[in-house]
Amino acid sequence: MIKVYASHDRFFVESLRANLRDAGIEHLIKDESSSSLGEVPPIVSQQHVWVINAADVEDAKSLVAELESRVNHSRE
């Protein structure tokens, strides 16, 4: 497994999850519930996106960059 992204932005991570799923890239989201346990405030807690197969890492990183670009354009 290789970590390809980490963020406090749960909406972005959910969008990334959907894009990875649609692309057929096996992945795992870690730490998605740590803040809901009350142990860590949501502002401190990050979710981490891991890709299972090393062969998919570059495709996953491309999806991250594409999604970040769309988010940045929508903010302008």
N, CA, C and O atoms as CSV, one atom per row, in Angstrom:
chain,resi,resn,atom,element,x,y,z
A,1,MET,N,N,0.835,-1.182,0.000
A,1,MET,CA,C,0.000,0.000,0.000
A,1,MET,C,C,0.881,1.246,0.000
A,1,MET,O,O,1.940,1.292,0.626
A,2,ILE,N,N,0.402,2.249,-0.724
A,2,ILE,CA,C,1.138,3.500,-0.835
A,2,ILE,C,C,0.176,4.654,-0.586
A,2,ILE,O,O,-0.887,4.734,-1.201
A,3,LYS,N,N,0.564,5.556,0.331
A,3,LYS,CA,C,-0.284,6.708,0.624
A,3,LYS,C,C,-0.144,7.715,-0.512
A,3,LYS,O,O,0.964,8.079,-0.904
A,4,VAL,N,N,-1.299,8.162,-1.040
A,4,VAL,CA,C,-1.278,9.116,-2.135
A,4,VAL,C,C,-1.874,10.469,-1.762
A,4,VAL,O,O,-1.734,11.434,-2.513
A,5,TYR,N,N,-2.538,10.547,-0.606
A,5,TYR,CA,C,-3.170,11.809,-0.252
A,5,TYR,C,C,-3.552,11.814,1.220
A,5,TYR,O,O,-3.873,10.773,1.793
A,6,ALA,N,N,-3.515,12.998,1.826
A,6,ALA,CA,C,-3.995,13.196,3.191
A,6,ALA,C,C,-4.643,14.568,3.259
A,6,ALA,O,O,-4.135,15.529,2.682
A,7,SER,N,N,-5.770,14.661,3.966
A,7,SER,CA,C,-6.475,15.931,4.024
A,7,SER,C,C,-7.412,15.997,5.220
A,7,SER,O,O,-7.877,14.980,5.734
A,8,HIS,N,N,-7.675,17.241,5.648
A,8,HIS,CA,C,-8.701,17.516,6.651
A,8,HIS,C,C,-10.067,17.632,5.987
A,8,HIS,O,O,-11.098,17.538,6.653
A,9,ASP,N,N,-10.071,17.836,4.674
A,9,ASP,CA,C,-11.293,18.095,3.921
A,9,ASP,C,C,-12.013,16.778,3.600
A,9,ASP,O,O,-11.694,16.098,2.625
A,10,ARG,N,N,-12.972,16.446,4.431
A,10,ARG,CA,C,-13.677,15.174,4.264
A,10,ARG,C,C,-14.483,15.121,2.963
A,10,ARG,O,O,-14.626,14.054,2.367
A,11,PHE,N,N,-15.007,16.259,2.526
A,11,PHE,CA,C,-15.747,16.290,1.266
A,11,PHE,C,C,-14.825,15.950,0.098
A,11,PHE,O,O,-15.205,15.195,-0.797
A,12,PHE,N,N,-13.612,16.509,0.106
A,12,PHE,CA,C,-12.660,16.216,-0.958
A,12,PHE,C,C,-12.289,14.730,-0.952
A,12,PHE,O,O,-12.232,14.091,-2.003
A,13,VAL,N,N,-12.040,14.197,0.230
A,13,VAL,CA,C,-11.661,12.779,0.328
A,13,VAL,C,C,-12.792,11.886,-0.184
A,13,VAL,O,O,-12.532,10.885,-0.851
A,14,GLU,N,N,-14.037,12.237,0.121
A,14,GLU,CA,C,-15.171,11.451,-0.389
A,14,GLU,C,C,-15.271,11.553,-1.906
A,14,GLU,O,O,-15.591,10.571,-2.576
A,15,SER,N,N,-14.999,12.728,-2.447
A,15,SER,CA,C,-14.996,12.899,-3.899
A,15,SER,C,C,-13.877,12.072,-4.528
A,15,SER,O,O,-14.069,11.435,-5.564
A,16,LEU,N,N,-12.714,12.089,-3.894
A,16,LEU,CA,C,-11.587,11.292,-4.381
A,16,LEU,C,C,-11.920,9.813,-4.313
A,16,LEU,O,O,-11.605,9.060,-5.234
A,17,ARG,N,N,-12.552,9.393,-3.232
A,17,ARG,CA,C,-12.947,7.988,-3.094
A,17,ARG,C,C,-13.835,7.561,-4.269
A,17,ARG,O,O,-13.646,6.488,-4.841
A,18,ALA,N,N,-14.795,8.403,-4.617
A,18,ALA,CA,C,-15.697,8.092,-5.725
A,18,ALA,C,C,-14.941,8.020,-7.046
A,18,ALA,O,O,-15.204,7.141,-7.867
A,19,ASN,N,N,-14.011,8.935,-7.252
A,19,ASN,CA,C,-13.224,8.919,-8.489
A,19,ASN,C,C,-12.339,7.676,-8.578
A,19,ASN,O,O,-12.222,7.071,-9.644
A,20,LEU,N,N,-11.724,7.299,-7.472
A,20,LEU,CA,C,-10.887,6.095,-7.461
A,20,LEU,C,C,-11.735,4.854,-7.726
A,20,LEU,O,O,-11.345,3.972,-8.492
A,21,ARG,N,N,-12.889,4.799,-7.088
A,21,ARG,CA,C,-13.791,3.662,-7.292
A,21,ARG,C,C,-14.209,3.574,-8.758
A,21,ARG,O,O,-14.178,2.499,-9.356
A,22,ASP,N,N,-14.603,4.716,-9.333
A,22,ASP,CA,C,-15.033,4.730,-10.731
A,22,ASP,C,C,-13.912,4.329,-11.687
A,22,ASP,O,O,-14.168,3.764,-12.750
A,23,ALA,N,N,-12.668,4.623,-11.303
A,23,ALA,CA,C,-11.514,4.265,-12.134
A,23,ALA,C,C,-11.063,2.824,-11.901
A,23,ALA,O,O,-10.154,2.340,-12.576
A,24,GLY,N,N,-11.690,2.147,-10.955
A,24,GLY,CA,C,-11.329,0.765,-10.673
A,24,GLY,C,C,-10.029,0.627,-9.895
A,24,GLY,O,O,-9.378,-0.417,-9.953
A,25,ILE,N,N,-9.648,1.667,-9.171
A,25,ILE,CA,C,-8.404,1.640,-8.392
A,25,ILE,C,C,-8.729,1.218,-6.960
A,25,ILE,O,O,-9.476,1.891,-6.250
A,26,GLU,N,N,-8.152,0.097,-6.559
A,26,GLU,CA,C,-8.372,-0.389,-5.193
A,26,GLU,C,C,-7.681,0.555,-4.216
A,26,GLU,O,O,-6.521,0.922,-4.408
A,27,HIS,N,N,-8.401,0.942,-3.170
A,27,HIS,CA,C,-7.874,1.917,-2.230
A,27,HIS,C,C,-8.451,1.679,-0.844
A,27,HIS,O,O,-9.368,0.881,-0.649
A,28,LEU,N,N,-7.885,2.393,0.093
A,28,LEU,CA,C,-8.324,2.317,1.478
A,28,LEU,C,C,-8.231,3.718,2.070
A,28,LEU,O,O,-7.242,4.422,1.868
A,29,ILE,N,N,-9.265,4.115,2.799
A,29,ILE,CA,C,-9.251,5.393,3.493
A,29,ILE,C,C,-9.004,5.101,4.969
A,29,ILE,O,O,-9.772,4.375,5.599
A,30,LYS,N,N,-7.943,5.661,5.510
A,30,LYS,CA,C,-7.615,5.450,6.927
A,30,LYS,C,C,-7.922,6.704,7.727
A,30,LYS,O,O,-7.888,7.820,7.208
A,31,ASP,N,N,-8.218,6.497,8.986
A,31,ASP,CA,C,-8.465,7.577,9.953
A,31,ASP,C,C,-9.720,8.372,9.644
A,31,ASP,O,O,-9.823,9.536,10.031
A,32,GLU,N,N,-10.675,7.766,8.953
A,32,GLU,CA,C,-11.881,8.513,8.609
A,32,GLU,C,C,-12.835,8.662,9.783
A,32,GLU,O,O,-13.743,9.491,9.728
A,33,SER,N,N,-12.657,7.892,10.827
A,33,SER,CA,C,-13.586,8.011,11.951
A,33,SER,C,C,-12.906,8.435,13.247
A,33,SER,O,O,-13.550,8.444,14.296
A,34,SER,N,N,-11.636,8.782,13.206
A,34,SER,CA,C,-10.932,9.090,14.456
A,34,SER,C,C,-11.529,10.293,15.171
A,34,SER,O,O,-11.563,10.316,16.401
A,35,SER,N,N,-12.002,11.294,14.432
A,35,SER,CA,C,-12.566,12.453,15.120
A,35,SER,C,C,-13.949,12.158,15.672
A,35,SER,O,O,-14.375,12.801,16.632
A,36,SER,N,N,-14.659,11.202,15.090
A,36,SER,CA,C,-15.997,10.886,15.585
A,36,SER,C,C,-15.950,10.130,16.911
A,36,SER,O,O,-16.963,10.017,17.601
A,37,LEU,N,N,-14.800,9.623,17.258
A,37,LEU,CA,C,-14.654,8.923,18.529
A,37,LEU,C,C,-14.482,9.894,19.684
A,37,LEU,O,O,-14.506,9.493,20.847
A,38,GLY,N,N,-14.307,11.175,19.361
A,38,GLY,CA,C,-14.148,12.178,20.393
A,38,GLY,C,C,-12.738,12.304,20.932
A,38,GLY,O,O,-12.475,13.112,21.822
A,39,GLU,N,N,-11.837,11.509,20.394
A,39,GLU,CA,C,-10.462,11.538,20.879
A,39,GLU,C,C,-9.649,12.642,20.214
A,39,GLU,O,O,-8.721,13.182,20.816
A,40,VAL,N,N,-9.994,12.977,18.981
A,40,VAL,CA,C,-9.237,13.953,18.208
A,40,VAL,C,C,-10.221,14.954,17.611
A,40,VAL,O,O,-11.213,14.544,17.008
A,41,PRO,N,N,-9.975,16.250,17.762
A,41,PRO,CA,C,-10.885,17.223,17.153
A,41,PRO,C,C,-10.866,17.102,15.626
A,41,PRO,O,O,-9.818,16.804,15.054
A,42,PRO,N,N,-11.994,17.326,14.956
A,42,PRO,CA,C,-12.052,17.184,13.494
A,42,PRO,C,C,-11.040,18.051,12.759
A,42,PRO,O,O,-10.558,17.658,11.697
A,43,ILE,N,N,-10.708,19.216,13.295
A,43,ILE,CA,C,-9.770,20.115,12.620
A,43,ILE,C,C,-8.350,19.543,12.607
A,43,ILE,O,O,-7.542,19.902,11.750
A,44,VAL,N,N,-8.051,18.666,13.543
A,44,VAL,CA,C,-6.719,18.071,13.638
A,44,VAL,C,C,-6.648,16.744,12.887
A,44,VAL,O,O,-5.594,16.366,12.375
A,45,SER,N,N,-7.744,16.063,12.828
A,45,SER,CA,C,-7.796,14.731,12.241
A,45,SER,C,C,-7.738,14.783,10.721
A,45,SER,O,O,-8.528,15.482,10.088
A,46,GLN,N,N,-6.820,14.056,10.150
A,46,GLN,CA,C,-6.723,13.950,8.698
A,46,GLN,C,C,-7.136,12.553,8.260
A,46,GLN,O,O,-6.935,11.571,8.974
A,47,GLN,N,N,-7.713,12.491,7.077
A,47,GLN,CA,C,-7.965,11.205,6.455
A,47,GLN,C,C,-6.805,10.934,5.500
A,47,GLN,O,O,-6.257,11.853,4.891
A,48,HIS,N,N,-6.446,9.675,5.382
A,48,HIS,CA,C,-5.333,9.281,4.535
A,48,HIS,C,C,-5.842,8.303,3.483
A,48,HIS,O,O,-6.537,7.335,3.794
A,49,VAL,N,N,-5.480,8.577,2.230
A,49,VAL,CA,C,-5.917,7.740,1.114
A,49,VAL,C,C,-4.722,6.899,0.668
A,49,VAL,O,O,-3.669,7.421,0.302
A,50,TRP,N,N,-4.918,5.608,0.710
A,50,TRP,CA,C,-3.877,4.651,0.342
A,50,TRP,C,C,-4.340,3.858,-0.875
A,50,TRP,O,O,-5.506,3.477,-0.971
A,51,VAL,N,N,-3.419,3.614,-1.801
A,51,VAL,CA,C,-3.690,2.788,-2.976
A,51,VAL,C,C,-3.080,1.414,-2.717
A,51,VAL,O,O,-1.938,1.297,-2.272
A,52,ILE,N,N,-3.854,0.393,-3.001
A,52,ILE,CA,C,-3.424,-0.978,-2.700
A,52,ILE,C,C,-2.302,-1.453,-3.618
A,52,ILE,O,O,-1.303,-2.000,-3.150
A,53,ASN,N,N,-2.463,-1.247,-4.919
A,53,ASN,CA,C,-1.500,-1.758,-5.900
A,53,ASN,C,C,-0.569,-0.641,-6.383
A,53,ASN,O,O,-1.023,0.416,-6.820
A,54,ALA,N,N,0.720,-0.892,-6.298
A,54,ALA,CA,C,1.712,0.107,-6.710
A,54,ALA,C,C,1.526,0.532,-8.164
A,54,ALA,O,O,1.824,1.672,-8.521
A,55,ALA,N,N,1.038,-0.372,-8.995
A,55,ALA,CA,C,0.839,-0.056,-10.411
A,55,ALA,C,C,-0.221,1.031,-10.621
A,55,ALA,O,O,-0.260,1.657,-11.680
A,56,ASP,N,N,-1.068,1.257,-9.636
A,56,ASP,CA,C,-2.138,2.248,-9.759
A,56,ASP,C,C,-1.789,3.618,-9.170
A,56,ASP,O,O,-2.595,4.544,-9.254
A,57,VAL,N,N,-0.619,3.754,-8.587
A,57,VAL,CA,C,-0.265,4.976,-7.869
A,57,VAL,C,C,-0.273,6.199,-8.780
A,57,VAL,O,O,-0.844,7.226,-8.414
A,58,GLU,N,N,0.336,6.116,-9.938
A,58,GLU,CA,C,0.400,7.276,-10.832
A,58,GLU,C,C,-0.993,7.682,-11.305
A,58,GLU,O,O,-1.292,8.872,-11.404
A,59,ASP,N,N,-1.843,6.703,-11.598
A,59,ASP,CA,C,-3.219,7.018,-11.997
A,59,ASP,C,C,-3.964,7.694,-10.847
A,59,ASP,O,O,-4.726,8.636,-11.065
A,60,ALA,N,N,-3.746,7.219,-9.643
A,60,ALA,CA,C,-4.400,7.805,-8.474
A,60,ALA,C,C,-3.923,9.240,-8.251
A,60,ALA,O,O,-4.726,10.122,-7.951
A,61,LYS,N,N,-2.626,9.472,-8.395
A,61,LYS,CA,C,-2.092,10.823,-8.232
A,61,LYS,C,C,-2.634,11.756,-9.307
A,61,LYS,O,O,-2.869,12.936,-9.046
A,62,SER,N,N,-2.829,11.241,-10.498
A,62,SER,CA,C,-3.425,12.049,-11.571
A,62,SER,C,C,-4.861,12.430,-11.222
A,62,SER,O,O,-5.292,13.553,-11.482
A,63,LEU,N,N,-5.597,11.490,-10.635
A,63,LEU,CA,C,-6.962,11.792,-10.217
A,63,LEU,C,C,-6.982,12.850,-9.123
A,63,LEU,O,O,-7.849,13.723,-9.121
A,64,VAL,N,N,-6.035,12.780,-8.195
A,64,VAL,CA,C,-5.931,13.790,-7.135
A,64,VAL,C,C,-5.693,15.160,-7.765
A,64,VAL,O,O,-6.368,16.130,-7.420
A,65,ALA,N,N,-4.739,15.238,-8.685
A,65,ALA,CA,C,-4.412,16.515,-9.322
A,65,ALA,C,C,-5.593,17.059,-10.110
A,65,ALA,O,O,-5.860,18.261,-10.073
A,66,GLU,N,N,-6.301,16.193,-10.820
A,66,GLU,CA,C,-7.472,16.612,-11.591
A,66,GLU,C,C,-8.570,17.147,-10.674
A,66,GLU,O,O,-9.178,18.179,-10.958
A,67,LEU,N,N,-8.814,16.452,-9.594
A,67,LEU,CA,C,-9.851,16.873,-8.656
A,67,LEU,C,C,-9.464,18.188,-7.968
A,67,LEU,O,O,-10.307,19.067,-7.788
A,68,GLU,N,N,-8.193,18.320,-7.587
A,68,GLU,CA,C,-7.728,19.582,-6.993
A,68,GLU,C,C,-7.892,20.735,-7.973
A,68,GLU,O,O,-8.279,21.837,-7.584
A,69,SER,N,N,-7.602,20.486,-9.224
A,69,SER,CA,C,-7.746,21.519,-10.251
A,69,SER,C,C,-9.204,21.956,-10.386
A,69,SER,O,O,-9.491,23.148,-10.490
A,70,ARG,N,N,-10.119,20.992,-10.383
A,70,ARG,CA,C,-11.550,21.323,-10.474
A,70,ARG,C,C,-12.005,22.127,-9.259
A,70,ARG,O,O,-12.781,23.074,-9.392
A,71,VAL,N,N,-11.527,21.753,-8.086
A,71,VAL,CA,C,-11.890,22.476,-6.872
A,71,VAL,C,C,-11.353,23.899,-6.918
A,71,VAL,O,O,-12.060,24.843,-6.565
A,72,ASN,N,N,-10.105,24.058,-7.352
A,72,ASN,CA,C,-9.504,25.392,-7.426
A,72,ASN,C,C,-10.217,26.277,-8.440
A,72,ASN,O,O,-10.377,27.474,-8.206
A,73,HIS,N,N,-10.647,25.708,-9.561
A,73,HIS,CA,C,-11.378,26.485,-10.568
A,73,HIS,C,C,-12.730,26.922,-10.044
A,73,HIS,O,O,-13.193,28.018,-10.357
A,74,SER,N,N,-13.362,26.083,-9.256
A,74,SER,CA,C,-14.683,26.433,-8.740
A,74,SER,C,C,-14.598,27.534,-7.679
A,74,SER,O,O,-15.590,28.214,-7.417
A,75,ARG,N,N,-13.442,27.713,-7.078
A,75,ARG,CA,C,-13.248,28.752,-6.053
A,75,ARG,C,C,-12.951,30.111,-6.658
A,75,ARG,O,O,-13.052,31.131,-5.976
A,76,GLU,N,N,-12.582,30.137,-7.943
A,76,GLU,CA,C,-12.216,31.405,-8.589
A,76,GLU,C,C,-13.435,32.200,-8.976
A,76,GLU,O,O,-13.309,33.292,-9.530
